[in-house]
Amino acid sequence: MESRLIALVKAMHQKFGLENTEGPSHLPAEEKAFRIAALQEELNEYAEADDLVKQYDALLDLIVFAVGTLERHGFPLLPGFTAVMSKNTQ
C-alpha cells in the first residue's frame, strides 16, 4: 500500500517532470545538493521561527522535501518508516 504522502508528492513531481521511473537509484549530484540545501533552509526557518504559524509552515515544508527526496530516490516510505518506528518503540 502506498502512502498518501508519497502519492501527493508523486503528483507534484509529475507536474514538474520529476517522476522517478527507475526505482531505487542515486540522485544526480546537482539535485542532491539542491535537496540538501532546501532541507537545511527549512530547518533553519524552523529554528528561527518566532510564532506557531511559521513553525508549522517550516515543518510541513521539511516533510514535503524529505518525502520528495525519498520519492526521487525511488525509496518506499511506509516500509522504511514502519521499520524505524518499530525500532524506536521497542
QUINOR-V315488 format. One record per residue. N is the residue number from 1. RES is the residue in three letters. PSI is psi as a letter, one per 30 degrees, with the letter a starting at -180 (NA if undefined). D_LAST is the distance of its C-alpha to the last C-alpha in Angstrom with 2 decimals. Layout:
# QUINOR-V315488
n = {N | N}
res = {RES | RES}
psi = {PSI | PSI}
d_last = {D_LAST | D_LAST}
This chain:
# QUINOR-V315488
n = {1 | 2 | 3 | 4 | 5 | 6 | 7 | 8 | 9 | 10 | 11 | 12 | 13 | 14 | 15 | 16 | 17 | 18 | 19 | 20 | 21 | 22 | 23 | 24 | 25 | 26 | 27 | 28 | 29 | 30 | 31 | 32 | 33 | 34 | 35 | 36 | 37 | 38 | 39 | 40 | 41 | 42 | 43 | 44 | 45 | 46 | 47 | 48 | 49 | 50 | 51 | 52 | 53 | 54 | 55 | 56 | 57 | 58 | 59 | 60 | 61 | 62 | 63 | 64 | 65 | 66 | 67 | 68 | 69 | 70 | 71 | 72 | 73 | 74 | 75 | 76 | 77 | 78 | 79 | 80 | 81 | 82 | 83 | 84 | 85 | 86 | 87 | 88 | 89 | 90}
res = {MET | GLU | SER | ARG | LEU | ILE | ALA | LEU | VAL | LYS | ALA | MET | HIS | GLN | LYS | PHE | GLY | LEU | GLU | ASN | THR | GLU | GLY | PRO | SER | HIS | LEU | PRO | ALA | GLU | GLU | LYS | ALA | PHE | ARG | ILE | ALA | ALA | LEU | GLN | GLU | GLU | LEU | ASN | GLU | TYR | ALA | GLU | ALA | ASP | ASP | LEU | VAL | LYS | GLN | TYR | ASP | ALA | LEU | LEU | ASP | LEU | ILE | VAL | PHE | ALA | VAL | GLY | THR | LEU | GLU | ARG | HIS | GLY | PHE | PRO | LEU | LEU | PRO | GLY | PHE | THR | ALA | VAL | MET | SER | LYS | ASN | THR | GLN}
psi = {k | k | k | e | e | e | e | e | e | e | e | e | e | e | e | g | h | g | k | j | g | f | a | k | l | l | l | k | e | e | e | e | e | e | e | e | e | e | e | e | e | e | e | e | e | e | e | f | k | g | l | e | e | e | e | e | e | e | e | e | e | e | e | e | e | e | e | e | e | e | e | e | f | g | k | k | e | e | e | e | e | e | e | e | e | e | e | f | g | NA}
d_last = {24.03 | 24.73 | 23.37 | 26.09 | 25.39 | 26.22 | 29.22 | 30.58 | 30.27 | 31.85 | 34.71 | 35.29 | 35.25 | 37.69 | 39.96 | 40.23 | 40.42 | 37.08 | 35.39 | 33.51 | 35.36 | 34.27 | 30.57 | 28.27 | 30.58 | 31.24 | 32.79 | 36.26 | 36.26 | 38.04 | 35.56 | 32.58 | 34.38 | 35.16 | 31.57 | 30.39 | 33.22 | 32.45 | 28.77 | 29.96 | 32.67 | 30.35 | 28.01 | 31.22 | 32.39 | 29.24 | 29.66 | 33.32 | 33.08 | 34.77 | 34.21 | 31.60 | 33.37 | 33.33 | 29.66 | 28.84 | 31.13 | 29.68 | 26.06 | 27.30 | 29.29 | 26.33 | 24.48 | 27.71 | 28.17 | 24.59 | 24.56 | 28.17 | 27.42 | 24.79 | 27.48 | 30.22 | 28.33 | 27.84 | 24.04 | 22.39 | 20.25 | 18.09 | 16.81 | 15.79 | 14.43 | 12.33 | 10.97 | 10.32 | 8.67 | 6.37 | 5.58 | 5.79 | 3.81 | 0.00}
